[in-house]
Amino acid sequence: MWVNIFLLWLSLSGCALMQPEQVAARPELMPIAQPLGPARRIVQQINAVWVDRQESLLAVLELDAKHIAMAGLSNDGLSLFNLTYDGNTVVSDKSPLLPELVNPEFIISDLQLVYWPIAELQKILPAEWRLEEVDKKRFLTIRGKKQVEVNYLSPDPVWPKAVELVNFQYNYRLNIKTISYDLIPE
């Protein structure tokens, strides 16, 4: 079962549900922005929905101005993956039963797409990519085609508590609920 849960995250990261024209080419990855402070620890419940199924997992994040660390856990507490990003390199540790296609950069990109300040992300986007924010929603378009929509269901200036991410390119919907958000000493 926990492998199925991780497949949720794999799909979240855009690897599993590629469109036919993208199978041969590497999926387009949003550039990864630098880590941002303040230092904090966040626990989230993530539910993913596809046309034919649903899965969920717990994500534990530690973020500060120098790094991002994330652990994915099954609802039973089994470790599915760990990853870190120091502003230059993404390092991941995952279960040996998980597919080789798992790309930790996609996980961090989705996290940043939802939670990083839009101005920071706009600085690093390729020329044909657009990220806009209108009425508690973000829209990512590539070459004029909407790829991702982020809906802030429970907006908060510090860290939104409930978010829905709809990925049109890879056909999934994420419902992210923040369970806890704690500042930690640096």
Secondary structure, DSSP 8 states (H G I E B T S, - for coil): -HHHHHHHHHHHTTSTT--GGGSSS------------S-EEEEEEEEEE-SS-EEEEEEEEEE-SS-EEEEEE-TT--EEEEEEE-SS-EEEEE-TTS-TT--HHHHHHHHHHHHS-HHHHHTTS-TTEEEEEETTEEEEEETTEEEEEEEEEE--SSS-SEEEEEETTTTEEEEEEEEEEEE---
